Amino acid sequence: MQINAVNRRARERYSAFVTSMDLVLEALDALNPLIEKVDDNHDSPGWTVATQDELTGYRMQATDELERLRASAKKWETELVSREWRI
């Protein structure tokens, strides 16, 4: 009975983990319109922001890292679901 509770809790945590990755991916996809609004003119002295190309590169790098994390989570899914997660 205790093992079922641990497995259920582990499945719930894994599900929350996957859902969180999905939400982050959606947020990264939603950045495209915002990146397109960035003005690349840096005529004035003072504060500057990253260019559209830099921001697009950062978004792509974050997406790639998230996909790598997703692949690793899928690889270890049975291990993560079968054991209690330690925090």
N, C-alpha and C positions, 0 to 999 in steps of 0.2 A: 504494500500500500504506500509506503514512504517512497519507494522507487518511482511509482507512477506519478506522485506529486512532484518529485525532482524532475522527471522527464517532461511533465506538462509545463513546469516552470521554465525549463531549458528551451522547450519548443516556443513558448511565449517570448522569451528573450531573443531567440534567434529570429523570430518573426518580426519583432520590434526593430532589431538590427537591420534586417533587409528592408523594412518599410522606411527606416531612417535614411538608408542609402538611396532609395527611390526618391524621397523628398529632396535630398541634396542634389540629385541629378536633375530633377525638375527645376530647382532653383538656379542651377548652373545654365540650363537651357533658356531660362527666362532672362538671362543677362544679355543676350544678343541685342535686343532693341535698345537697352541702356548703353551698351558699348557703342552702338551706331550713333548715339547722340553726343558722344565725346568730341569736343573740338580739338583738333590737332594743332591749331595755331598757338604758338608760344611766343608771341610778339612782345608781351609785357614782361618786365622783370618781376621777380618774386616767386610765388608758389607756382609749381607746375604739376601737371598730372601725367599719368602714363598715357601713351598714345593708344589709338585703337588697336594697332597691331600688337602692342605689348599686352593690352588687356585681353585680346583674343587668345594670345599665347598662354597667358595665365589661366584663362578659362579652360583651354584645351588640356593644359598640364593637369589641372585639378580633375577634369573629366577622366583623363587617362589613369590617374592615381586611383580614382574611385572605381573604375572598371577593373583595375588590378586587385583592389580590395574585394570587390564582388566575386571575382574569379577565385580568390583565395578562400573566401567564405563558403563558396559552393564546394570547393575541394574538401574543406574540413567540416562540411555541414553535418555529416553523421556523427563526427566526434563532438561537435558543439551541442548537438541535440541530445546525445546520449549521456552527457555528464552535466553536473551542476556547474554553472559558471561561477567563477570566483572573481570578486571585484577587489 
